Amino acid sequence: MLLRTMWCRLGTPQCLRSTYFHPNLSNLTKQPPQTNTVPSRCFSRSRCLDTHQCTPVQVASPQFQRPKLRQYSTNIATFKPNLKVAAVPGKRIPKGPRTKQPSRTNQPFQAADQMMQCIAFATADQYHLPTLCHDLVSQGFNEVELPRDASNVLLISTDLAAKPDDIAMMFFFREGSVVFWNVEEKTMKKAMRLLEQHEIQPYEVALVHWENEEINYSIGEGNTKLQRGNFVLNSEMDPDEAVLERFAFSNALCLSVKLAIWEVALDNFVESIQPIPEMLKSGKRVKLSRADVMQKIGELFALRHCINLSSDLLITPDFYWDRENLEQLYEKTCLFLSINRRVKVVNEKLQHCTELADLMRNHLSEKHSLRLEWMIVMFELARVIF
């Protein structure tokens, strides 16, 4: 009774007193809700923000309700993020640039009409050059003879040049790469369509156009060189020697684009085995069969074979042994494209993946041995009992 009197003196309305001190609380839910005006200075559930001017507020009665928190209006129906990505039918678009393109900053400014384009693509594991040469010649292209020790390359020339300052050439390397020099876009697309019929294990179209190398070049005075990311060809060079210089540049570009394709393949392999270390770390059971582990090991060794054994990434080709000037152009281009450093990084990743694959193989071998031991024990027990 004393508490009720003190509460009334504080200014609480009769509706609130009846709410908290009703003798029969079970009947409160049956009473219809009432509203009473409560001054904001009262010790009620509503607080006045301005103590000098108390504004009456409406309080529901008799049921007690929690004070509602501030709610922010979020109209989800009107929020439509733009996540459209141009898709190629039947092809998976790469998530992003997988290889780091060489820095081409601080390049000397040259007029656009003086620069021509050299672009390289890697489209397949290998090309069948004899049939490719036959189809290209039948379509009006011209074959250019190369030295005998350059037997793995097909050189094609055409009169349809992008700019009249230089002739148009196409280098087709048997390892699955092609380099276009001053070739107009329409002719380039035509050659690529013909090339599709002679590819062995072709790559995805989106990946081919994503991982390419494009370098501008010009023809000027002085020795042929690589100057701040651009090729500068000697205008007074003998035509046969000029072709070999382009061949040296093209050879380095082909190595770069092929390495870019293998870097993407390695990244995909790393993503496929990424959950395994997390499972081992958390103590979960690794759900991989022996066939899955052997398949992963096979993919790993196939990639390692392509990079370190079947390519010229680790050594300089024999073609440059008695051609020192061409060897310098080749090595400078490889240095500019960071080929040696990229090969080192790839091999370190391959070594880590190999260790993880060996760990999984040993784990499966131990599980198999343990299963055999239990089978032997159960067999012996059954023989003793029965």
Secondary structure, DSSP 8 states (H G I E B T S, - for coil): -HHHHHHHHTT--HHHHHHHS-S-GGGGGGS--EEEEE-TTSSSSS--S-TTS---EEEEESS------------GGG----------TT----SS--S------S-----GGG-EEEEEEE-EEEE-HHHHHHHHHHTT-EEE---GGGTTEEEEEES-BSSTTS-EEEEEETTTEEEEESB-HHHHHHHHHHHGGGEEEE--HHHHHHS-EEEEEEEESSS-EEETTEEEEETTS-HHHHHHHHHHHHHHHHHHHHHHHHHHHHHHHHHHHTHHHHHHHHT------HHHHHHHHHHHHHHHHHHHTSSSSSS--GGGTT-HHHHHHHHHHHHHTTHHHHHHHHHHHHHHHHHHHHHHHHHHHHHHHHHHHHHHHHHHHHHHH-
